[in-house]
């Protein structure tokens, strides 16, 4: 009985130590997938309805201090449908390059909720089923996010995030129309963290 108790206590201490170091000074690689939902029905001006589509992405995260992390993230939505009246007129592709900061509430625990905010650089294209493909000009906006990381091991965390992206309209090149990339995203994924000194 003492042996079993000692083993359980040792396992608990080991588990505690696995997560106690947090991500301060560590680089993480992130992969995510989920959905992107435009918040404006006229994603392309002159259309009347936009649809939710698949989104995927990835990036880097770096922890600094006890509660903060910086994140570089790229998200790509390959096909957001747009309609005019009762029929589909085409698909929009959006790519979002974002730089952000996170505040991580319980950095030394296995479950780490966080809030984030940052700046976004967005562009893409619109493929009209009648007139071909048109590029979307770059537009710059921002985002707010809320998420959670669950550490399976010290180097692997499952992540889930809700994110709102807000940006001014950009031009639909070679036309008089505009696009509005303001949208809501829900993503799940995995983070892989390197040790503090991976090359030592």
SERO-4910 file (N, C-alpha, C, O; in steps of 0.05 Angstrom, whole numbers):
BEGIN
 pado doro    nc1    nc2    nc3   cac1   cac2   cac3    cc1    cc2    cc3    oc1    oc2    oc3
  Unk    A     16    -24      0      0      0      0     17     25      0     11     44    -14
  Unk    A     39     25     16     57     48     17     70     52    -10     74     75    -19
  Unk    A     77     30    -23     90     32    -49     71     45    -70     79     63    -85
  Unk    A     46     36    -70     26     48    -88     22     78    -82     21     94   -101
  Unk    A     20     85    -56     16    113    -49     40    129    -58     37    151    -68
  Unk    A     64    118    -54     89    133    -62     90    136    -92     98    158   -101
  Unk    A     82    116   -107     82    118   -136     62    139   -145     68    155   -164
  Unk    A     38    140   -133     18    159   -141     27    188   -134     23    206   -150
  Unk    A     39    191   -111     50    218   -103     72    227   -123     73    250   -130
  Unk    A     89    208   -130    110    214   -148    100    222   -176    110    240   -189
  Unk    A     79    208   -185     66    214   -210     53    241   -210     56    256   -229
  Unk    A     40    248   -188     28    274   -185     49    296   -186     45    317   -199
  Unk    A     71    292   -172     92    312   -172    105    315   -199    111    337   -208
  Unk    A    108    293   -213    119    293   -240    101    308   -259    110    325   -275
  Unk    A     75    303   -257     56    317   -274     55    346   -268     54    363   -286
  Unk    A     57    353   -242     57    381   -235     82    395   -246     80    418   -256
  Unk    A    105    382   -245    129    394   -255    129    397   -286    140    415   -297
  Unk    A    115    378   -299    113    379   -328    101    405   -337    109    417   -357
  Unk    A     80    414   -323     66    438   -332     74    463   -318     67    485   -326
  Unk    A     90    461   -297     96    485   -280    113    505   -294    111    529   -287
  Unk    A    129    498   -314    147    517   -327    133    536   -346    145    556   -353
  Unk    A    109    530   -355     95    547   -374    110    549   -400    125    530   -407
  Unk    A    106    571   -415    118    573   -442    138    597   -442    146    605   -464
  Unk    A    144    608   -420    163    631   -419    189    623   -432    202    604   -424
  Unk    A    197    639   -452    222    633   -466    222    611   -486    243    602   -496
  Unk    A    198    601   -493    195    578   -511    180    586   -536    162    602   -535
  Unk    A    188    573   -558    175    577   -584    156    554   -589    163    531   -585
  Unk    A    132    560   -599    113    539   -606    105    542   -635    103    564   -646
  Unk    A     99    519   -647     89    517   -675     59    509   -673     53    490   -659
  Unk    A     42    524   -686     13    520   -684      1    512   -711      8    524   -731
  Unk    A    -17    492   -711    -33    485   -733    -62    485   -725    -69    474   -705
  Unk    A    -80    498   -741   -108    501   -734   -126    496   -758   -117    499   -781
  Unk    A   -150    487   -753   -171    486   -774   -198    492   -761   -202    488   -737
  Unk    A   -217    501   -778   -243    509   -767   -260    522   -788   -261    513   -811
  Unk    A   -273    544   -781   -291    558   -800   -287    588   -798   -278    599   -778
  Unk    A   -294    602   -820   -295    631   -821   -322    639   -831   -332    629   -851
  Unk    A   -334    658   -815   -361    667   -822   -361    697   -826   -357    712   -806
  Unk    A   -364    707   -851   -366    736   -855   -389    748   -839   -410    737   -838
  Unk    A   -384    772   -828   -405    785   -812   -422    804   -829   -442    815   -819
  Unk    A   -414    809   -854   -429    826   -872   -441    808   -894   -427    793   -907
  Unk    A   -467    811   -898   -480    795   -919   -468    803   -946   -464    786   -964
  Unk    A   -462    829   -950   -450    837   -976   -420    837   -973   -406    858   -974
  Unk    A   -409    813   -970   -380    809   -969   -367    823   -993   -347    837   -991
  Unk    A   -379    819  -1016   -372    834  -1040   -395    854  -1045   -418    845  -1047
  Unk    A   -389    880  -1047   -411    899  -1051   -427    893  -1076   -416    885  -1097
  Unk    A   -453    895  -1073   -471    888  -1095   -482    860  -1093   -501    853  -1107
  Unk    A   -471    843  -1075   -483    817  -1070   -501    819  -1045   -500    838  -1030
  Unk    A   -516    798  -1041   -537    799  -1019   -533    779   -997   -546    780   -977
  Unk    A   -515    759  -1001   -511    739   -981   -483    727   -983   -473    722  -1005
  Unk    A   -471    722   -960   -445    708   -959   -447    684   -941   -462    684   -922
  Unk    A   -432    663   -947   -433    638   -932   -409    633   -915   -387    643   -920
  Unk    A   -413    616   -895   -391    607   -878   -375    586   -893   -386    569   -907
  Unk    A   -349    587   -889   -332    567   -903   -309    556   -885   -304    566   -863
  Unk    A   -297    536   -895   -274    523   -882   -250    542   -880   -246    557   -899
  Unk    A   -236    541   -858   -211    557   -855   -190    540   -842   -196    523   -825
  Unk    A   -165    545   -849   -142    531   -837   -119    550   -835   -117    570   -850
  Unk    A   -100    544   -818    -77    561   -815    -57    551   -796    -58    528   -786
  Unk    A    -37    567   -790    -16    560   -772      1    584   -766     -3    605   -777
  Unk    A     21    580   -749     39    601   -742     58    595   -720     63    572   -714
  Unk    A     68    616   -708     87    614   -686     77    629   -662     63    649   -664
  Unk    A     84    618   -638     78    632   -613    103    632   -596    118    612   -596
  Unk    A    108    654   -581    131    656   -564    123    667   -537    111    689   -536
  Unk    A    129    654   -516    122    663   -489    144    681   -478    167    675   -480
  Unk    A    135    702   -465    154    720   -451    142    730   -426    118    737   -425
  Unk    A    157    730   -404    146    736   -378    128    714   -369    126    693   -382
  Unk    A    114    718   -347     98    697   -336     71    693   -351     62    671   -354
  Unk    A     60    715   -360     32    714   -370     29    722   -399      6    722   -409
  Unk    A     50    729   -413     47    740   -440     59    723   -462     78    708   -457
  Unk    A     47    725   -485     58    711   -509     53    728   -533     33    742   -535
  Unk    A     71    727   -552     68    740   -578     62    718   -599     73    696   -597
  Unk    A     45    725   -618     37    704   -638     37    716   -666     26    737   -671
  Unk    A     48    700   -684     46    705   -713     28    683   -724     34    660   -721
  Unk    A      7    691   -738    -13    672   -747    -21    678   -776    -25    701   -783
  Unk    A    -24    657   -792    -34    659   -820    -59    641   -822    -57    617   -817
  Unk    A    -81    653   -831   -106    638   -834   -116    641   -863   -116    663   -874
  Unk    A   -123    619   -875   -132    619   -903   -160    606   -905   -164    584   -896
  Unk    A   -178    621   -917   -205    611   -923   -207    608   -953   -209    628   -967
  Unk    A   -206    584   -964   -204    580   -993   -230    585  -1009   -229    590  -1033
  Unk    A   -253    584   -995   -278    585  -1011   -301    595   -994   -314    579   -981
  Unk    A   -306    621   -994   -330    632   -981   -350    640  -1004   -344    658  -1019
  Unk    A   -372    627  -1004   -391    632  -1026   -406    658  -1023   -411    666  -1000
  Unk    A   -413    671  -1045   -429    695  -1045   -452    692  -1065   -449    680  -1086
  Unk    A   -475    703  -1057   -499    701  -1074   -510    728  -1080   -505    747  -1065
  Unk    A   -525    729  -1101   -539    754  -1108   -568    746  -1116   -572    733  -1136
  Unk    A   -587    754  -1098   -614    745  -1103   -616    716  -1095   -611    709  -1072
  Unk    A   -624    698  -1113   -629    670  -1106   -606    652  -1115   -608    628  -1111
  Unk    A   -586    663  -1128   -566    645  -1139   -537    653  -1132   -531    676  -1125
  Unk    A   -520    633  -1132   -492    637  -1126   -478    651  -1149   -482    644  -1173
  Unk    A   -462    672  -1143   -447    686  -1164   -417    681  -1163   -403    688  -1182
  Unk    A   -407    669  -1141   -379    664  -1141   -369    656  -1113   -384    652  -1095
  Unk    A   -342    656  -1111   -329    649  -1086   -307    669  -1080   -293    679  -1097
  Unk    A   -303    674  -1054   -282    692  -1044   -262    675  -1030   -268    658  -1014
  Unk    A   -237    681  -1035   -214    670  -1020   -202    692  -1003   -195    713  -1014
  Unk    A   -198    687   -977   -186    707   -960   -162    695   -945   -163    672   -936
  Unk    A   -141    711   -943   -117    703   -928   -111    726   -908   -109    749   -916
  Unk    A   -108    718   -882   -104    737   -861    -77    732   -847    -72    711   -836
  Unk    A    -60    752   -849    -34    751   -835    -37    768   -810    -41    793   -812
  Unk    A    -34    756   -786    -39    772   -762    -15    770   -743     -2    750   -741
  Unk    A    -11    792   -729      8    794   -707     -7    801   -682    -23    820   -682
  Unk    A     -3    786   -660    -19    791   -636     -4    786   -610     18    774   -610
  Unk    A    -16    794   -589     -7    789   -562    -29    774   -547    -52    779   -550
  Unk    A    -20    756   -529    -39    741   -512    -33    748   -483    -10    752   -475
  Unk    A    -54    749   -467    -51    748   -438    -61    721   -429    -84    714   -433
  Unk    A    -43    706   -416    -49    678   -409    -54    677   -378    -36    684   -363
  Unk    A    -78    668   -370    -87    672   -343    -74    653   -323    -68    661   -301
  Unk    A    -71    628   -330    -59    608   -311    -36    594   -325    -38    571   -333
  Unk    A    -14    609   -329      8    598   -346     21    573   -336     34    559   -351
  Unk    A     19    567   -310     33    544   -299     14    520   -295     22    500   -283
  Unk    A    -10    522   -306    -29    500   -303    -31    484   -329    -21    493   -350
  Unk    A    -45    462   -327    -49    445   -350    -69    458   -369    -66    456   -394
  Unk    A    -89    472   -358   -109    486   -374   -104    516   -373   -105    527   -351
  Unk    A    -99    528   -396    -90    556   -396   -109    572   -414   -107    572   -438
  Unk    A   -129    587   -402   -145    605   -418   -130    630   -424   -112    638   -409
  Unk    A   -137    643   -447   -123    668   -454   -142    687   -469   -162    679   -481
  Unk    A   -134    712   -469   -146    733   -486   -125    744   -504   -102    747   -495
  Unk    A   -132    752   -528   -113    763   -546   -123    786   -563   -148    790   -565
  Unk    A   -105    801   -574   -112    823   -592    -88    829   -610    -65    822   -603
  Unk    A    -93    841   -633    -71    847   -651    -80    860   -677   -102    869   -679
  Unk    A    -61    861   -695    -65    874   -721    -66    853   -743    -52    833   -742
  Unk    A    -83    858   -764    -87    838   -785    -83    852   -812    -90    875   -817
  Unk    A    -70    836   -831    -66    845   -858    -79    825   -876    -72    801   -877
  Unk    A    -99    834   -892   -118    815   -905   -118    821   -935   -118    844   -944
  Unk    A   -118    800   -951   -122    802   -980   -133    776   -991   -136    757   -976
  Unk    A   -139    775  -1016   -150    751  -1028   -158    755  -1056   -146    770  -1071
  Unk    A   -179    740  -1064   -189    742  -1092   -219    735  -1092   -229    722  -1074
  Unk    A   -232    744  -1113   -260    737  -1118   -262    725  -1145   -255    737  -1165
  Unk    A   -273    700  -1146   -277    687  -1172   -307    689  -1179   -323    675  -1166
  Unk    A   -313    705  -1198   -340    709  -1208   -346    688  -1229   -331    685  -1248
  Unk    A   -368    673  -1226   -374    651  -1244   -380    661  -1273   -380    645  -1291
  Unk    A   -385    687  -1275   -391    698  -1302   -367    713  -1314   -363    712  -1338
  Unk    A   -352    727  -1297   -332    746  -1307   -303    739  -1300   -285    755  -1306
  Unk    A   -298    716  -1287   -271    709  -1281   -261    717  -1254   -277    722  -1236
  Unk    A   -235    718  -1251   -223    723  -1225   -213    751  -1221   -201    763  -1240
  Unk    A   -218    763  -1197   -209    790  -1191   -194    789  -1164   -203    777  -1145
  Unk    A   -171    803  -1163   -156    805  -1139   -169    825  -1119   -181    845  -1128
  Unk    A   -166    819  -1093   -175    838  -1073   -150    853  -1062   -130    840  -1056
  Unk    A   -152    879  -1059   -130    894  -1049   -125    889  -1020   -143    880  -1006
  Unk    A   -101    895  -1010    -95    892   -982   -111    912   -965   -115    934   -973
  Unk    A   -120    902   -943   -132    920   -923   -122    912   -895   -115    889   -891
  Unk    A   -120    932   -878   -108    928   -851   -129    933   -830   -142    953   -830
  Unk    A   -131    914   -811   -150    917   -789   -139    905   -763   -115    906   -759
  Unk    A   -156    894   -747   -148    883   -722   -165    860   -713   -185    854   -726
  Unk    A   -158    847   -691   -173    825   -681   -173    824   -651   -155    834   -638
  Unk    A   -194    811   -640   -195    803   -612   -201    774   -611   -215    763   -628
  Unk    A   -190    760   -591   -193    731   -590   -195    722   -561   -186    735   -543
  Unk    A   -207    698   -558   -208    685   -532   -204    655   -538   -216    644   -556
  Unk    A   -187    642   -522   -182    614   -527   -172    600   -503   -171    611   -481
  Unk    A   -165    575   -507   -154    558   -485   -134    539   -497   -139    527   -518
  Unk    A   -113    535   -482    -93    514   -488    -95    492   -467    -95    498   -443
  Unk    A    -95    467   -475    -95    445   -456    -70    428   -461    -67    416   -483
  Unk    A    -52    428   -442    -26    415   -445    -29    385   -440    -34    376   -417
  Unk    A    -25    369   -461    -25    340   -459      1    331   -447      3    313   -430
  Unk    A     23    343   -456     49    341   -445     61    369   -444     49    388   -452
  Unk    A     85    371   -434     98    397   -432    103    409   -460    104    433   -463
  Unk    A    106    392   -480    112    401   -507     89    401   -526     92    410   -549
  Unk    A     66    390   -518     43    388   -536     18    399   -522     11    391   -500
  Unk    A      4    418   -536    -20    429   -525    -42    428   -546    -37    435   -569
  Unk    A    -66    420   -538    -89    423   -555   -100    451   -551   -101    462   -529
  Unk    A   -109    464   -573   -118    492   -571   -145    496   -584   -151    482   -604
  Unk    A   -161    514   -574   -187    522   -586   -190    552   -583   -183    563   -562
  Unk    A   -200    565   -603   -200    594   -603   -224    605   -619   -232    594   -639
  Unk    A   -236    626   -608   -256    643   -622   -243    670   -627   -230    681   -610
  Unk    A   -247    680   -652   -233    704   -660   -251    722   -677   -264    712   -695
  Unk    A   -252    747   -671   -266    767   -687   -246    784   -702   -228    796   -689
  Unk    A   -249    787   -728   -231    803   -744   -247    827   -755   -268    823   -766
  Unk    A   -236    851   -751   -250    875   -759   -231    892   -776   -208    898   -768
  Unk    A   -241    899   -800   -224    913   -819   -241    931   -837   -264    925   -842
  Unk    A   -229    953   -847   -244    970   -866   -246    956   -893   -232    936   -898
  Unk    A   -264    965   -909   -267    953   -936   -242    957   -953   -228    977   -950
  Unk    A   -238    938   -971   -216    941   -991   -228    940  -1019   -251    934  -1022
  Unk    A   -211    946  -1038   -220    947  -1066   -221    920  -1079   -203    903  -1074
  Unk    A   -241    916  -1096   -241    893  -1114   -229    904  -1140   -241    918  -1155
  Unk    A   -203    896  -1145   -188    909  -1166   -201    906  -1193   -214    885  -1199
  Unk    A   -197    926  -1210   -208    927  -1237   -238    930  -1238   -251    927  -1259
  Unk    A   -250    936  -1215   -279    942  -1214   -284    966  -1196   -266    976  -1183
  Unk    A   -309    974  -1194   -317    995  -1176   -327    984  -1149   -336    999  -1132
  Unk    A   -326    958  -1146   -336    945  -1122   -315    944  -1099   -291    948  -1104
  Unk    A   -325    937  -1075   -308    934  -1052   -314    907  -1038   -334    894  -1045
  Unk    A   -297    899  -1020   -302    876  -1003   -299    883   -974   -284    901   -967
  Unk    A   -313    869   -957   -312    874   -928   -303    848   -914   -319    829   -912
  Unk    A   -278    847   -904   -268    822   -892   -276    817   -863   -267    797   -851
  Unk    A   -291    835   -851   -299    832   -823   -312    805   -819   -332    798   -833
  Unk    A   -302    789   -800   -312    762   -798   -307    750   -770   -293    762   -754
  Unk    A   -319    727   -766   -316    712   -741   -305    684   -747   -313    671   -766
  Unk    A   -285    676   -731   -272    650   -736   -273    633   -711   -271    643   -689
  Unk    A   -277    607   -715   -275    587   -694   -255    566   -703   -258    554   -724
  Unk    A   -234    562   -687   -212    544   -695   -204    525   -673   -206    532   -649
  Unk    A   -196    501   -680   -184    482   -661   -158    472   -673   -155    472   -698
  Unk    A   -139    463   -656   -114    454   -667    -95    444   -646   -103    436   -624
  Unk    A    -69    444   -654    -48    433   -637    -24    453   -637    -18    464   -657
  Unk    A    -12    456   -613     13    471   -611     35    452   -603     32    436   -585
  Unk    A     58    454   -616     82    439   -609    103    458   -600    112    475   -615
  Unk    A    112    455   -574    131    474   -562    159    462   -562    163    439   -554
  Unk    A    178    479   -569    206    471   -568    216    476   -539    205    492   -525
  Unk    A    238    462   -531    250    468   -505    260    497   -504    263    510   -524
  Unk    A    267    506   -479    278    533   -476    303    537   -492    307    559   -503
  Unk    A    320    517   -493    346    520   -508    349    496   -527    365    478   -521
  Unk    A    334    497   -549    333    473   -567    360    466   -580    363    443   -589
  Unk    A    379    485   -581    403    480   -596    427    476   -577    450    474   -586
  Unk    A    422    475   -551    444    471   -532    453    441   -532    471    434   -517
***
